[in-house]
Amino acid sequence: MTDLRRVRAQEERRVRAEARDPTGLVVAFLSELLLQADDGFLARRIVARTRGTPPTSVSATVLGERFDPARHTARTEVKAVTLHELRFDPERGRARVIVDI
């Protein structure tokens, strides 16, 4: 959505999400991050902690700043996170996600 090298970690926000399963949790969490972006907030760094085995909730500290058109380039807007072909490996902390643009 923008060049992260130009985003500064000046503001801290808390983001939380819950779901019935890990795959749903990925979608819920990324959707919460998209809500922050819709509010004009660009995330630079995210520190997240999951709860449950398998994980069904996540709380995160998100560091970033508000979008500044003088410094940030607006790129392709992500409109939604999809479940289509979503893959999540909670043990490795990795996910493959397809988004709607």
C-alpha positions in Angstrom: 0.0 0.0 0.0 3.1 2.3 0.5 6.8 2.1 0.8 7.5 0.9 4.4 11.0 2.4 4.3 9.4 5.9 4.5 7.0 5.0 7.4 8.2 6.0 10.9 7.3 4.2 14.1 6.0 7.3 15.9 2.5 6.3 17.1 1.5 3.1 19.0 -1.9 1.5 18.6 -3.3 -1.7 20.0 -5.1 -4.2 17.8 -7.0 -7.3 18.9 -8.8 -10.1 17.0 -10.6 -13.3 17.9 -11.9 -16.2 15.8 -13.0 -19.8 16.1 -9.9 -21.2 14.3 -6.4 -20.1 13.3 -7.4 -19.5 9.7 -10.2 -17.2 10.7 -7.9 -15.5 13.1 -5.5 -14.6 10.3 -8.4 -13.0 8.4 -9.8 -11.3 11.5 -6.4 -9.8 12.5 -5.5 -8.6 9.0 -8.9 -7.1 8.6 -8.4 -5.2 11.9 -5.1 -3.9 10.4 -7.0 -2.8 7.3 -9.4 -0.8 9.5 -6.3 1.0 10.8 -5.2 1.8 7.3 -8.7 3.0 6.4 -8.3 5.4 9.3 -5.1 6.7 7.6 -2.7 4.8 9.9 0.4 3.1 8.3 1.9 0.3 10.2 5.7 0.0 10.3 6.2 -2.6 13.0 3.9 -5.2 14.6 4.5 -7.1 17.8 1.8 -9.8 18.1 1.0 -12.4 20.7 -1.4 -15.2 20.2 -3.5 -17.1 22.7 -4.8 -20.6 22.7 -3.7 -23.9 21.2 -4.4 -23.7 18.4 -4.4 -19.9 18.4 -7.9 -18.3 18.5 -7.0 -14.8 19.7 -4.3 -12.3 19.1 -3.3 -8.9 20.6 -0.7 -6.7 19.0 1.1 -3.5 19.4 1.3 -1.7 16.1 3.8 1.1 15.6 3.5 3.5 12.7 2.2 6.9 11.7 -0.6 8.6 9.9 -0.4 8.8 6.1 1.3 12.0 4.9 0.9 12.5 1.1 4.1 14.7 1.2 6.2 11.7 2.3 4.2 8.6 1.5 3.5 7.2 -1.9 -0.1 5.8 -2.3 0.1 2.5 -4.0 -2.5 -0.2 -4.6 -5.2 -0.1 -1.9 -6.1 -3.4 -0.3 -9.9 -3.6 0.1 -10.3 -7.0 1.9 -8.6 -10.1 3.2 -10.0 -13.3 1.7 -10.1 -17.0 2.8 -9.4 -18.0 -0.8 -6.4 -20.4 -0.7 -5.3 -19.0 2.7 -2.6 -21.1 4.3 -1.4 -20.7 7.9 1.3 -22.4 9.8 1.0 -21.3 13.4 4.1 -23.2 14.5 6.3 -21.3 12.1 4.3 -18.1 12.3 3.8 -17.9 8.6 0.7 -17.3 6.4 0.0 -17.1 2.7 -2.9 -14.7 2.1 -4.6 -13.5 -1.0 -6.2 -10.0 -0.7 -8.8 -8.2 -2.8 -7.6 -5.0 -4.3 
